[in-house]
């Protein structure tokens, strides 16, 4: 049967891409993107999903922003656009080669796109959290999401990911995840994209 893209806690990894200080003033909807990614990171800790964090040239672009809540995570420095650098490849192997990647961060048309292509080529199912991904330009962001969908990635939202991961109100961690859903995700400018599809 063809994959329908059902997320599973036991075979997923959360990719947190380059949400750094110097990007703050330039990325469309930066604060909301980071806020949604922070909820995903909190959920990953509750549900035992391993997170992987990268930083693009941190010497020039600064550290990961504190509001992501990534203290204690090793940030893998990179200069290439893909997150699939050697140290990340080794981390995935150590995790038993997860089959699903939940991807958020910036920029949609650069590092998110290159990471998605590399993951898909390795046979890993990619779930791009559209309201936790952005670019400097809304045009680049929306066309990147469209392009990545054409390549076989699943587009989803923060709340949809959280609910799919628990699947049932009887899940032992449901109350903790429900607290992360107390406030709906802010509008990050995606509605026009879907009305044009």
Helices and strands as residue ranges (DSSP letters): G 9-11, E 12-17, G 21-23, H 30-47, E 50-56, H 58-61, G 66-68, E 75-78, H 86-94, E 100-106, I 108-112, H 113-121, E 125-134, H 138-151, E 154-156, H 158-166, H 174-180, H 191-195
